[in-house]
Amino acid sequence: MSKTPTMRLDRLLGNLGYGSRKEMHALAAAGEIVLDGVAVKDAGARIAIGPDLPRRMTVMGRPVDPPPPLIVMLHKPLGVVCSHKEAGRRIYDLLPPRWRVREPALSSVGRLDKETSGLLLITDDGDYLHRVISPRRHVAKSYLATLDRPLGGDEGAIFGSGSMMLEGEDKPLLPAILEPLGERRARLVIEEGRYHQVRRMFAAVGNHVLDLHRERIGGLALPGDLAAGEFRILDRAAAEGVFSA
Ligand code: URA
């Protein structure tokens, strides 16, 4: 059985963005850090770090932020960007401000375009991130697309062929599953995450995506009660649900 890791309190809280080592020592000395109901006066103390820490520890009277590994599902709204390089409001602006300075840093698990909404995972767990995006895992991503023109009828066969080429690429797309939901509405399930893939697939068959929403990653669906712009912390079992499709 693996032992619960331990870390110095000043280092843990510094990594979580609460402040410098000096500030953490002052906070501890002032009795503002409480573990299991008892003030920890020495910020140099080593403490066990597990997922239950926010239930056991308070900092300035509030539950401590969740320690790594942190995995969050966000209902990404339209108009928000995933990349630090793009201009505009970022997904990280929808999370608590202190999380922007956490170490290890949070990253999105793949990306959604600025004008795509839906399920986005954000984590500081590099191993988890790579498992989700690894092509070898074949994690299916399900999108709902609203189209500019009516479906022609042959898209399902083209997308599912395994030989469809996108412009400017030299490797065919893996077979994807198209489910028509109406004249101009479809569900598309893909296993890859190429740049603007869904929009480019519809463009390649002479259509245009007006609205795009990701409803599912593997076995993990965006919950109906998570509004656009809201996020939820996932426990390990829920996060691993991605792989149980
Ligand atoms: N395909 C796209 O075109 N955009 C996304 O954001 C995701 C998949």
Residues whose N, C-alpha, C, O or C-beta is under 5 A from the ligand:
A	BS01	URA	R111 L112 D113 T116 H196 Q197 V198 R199 R200
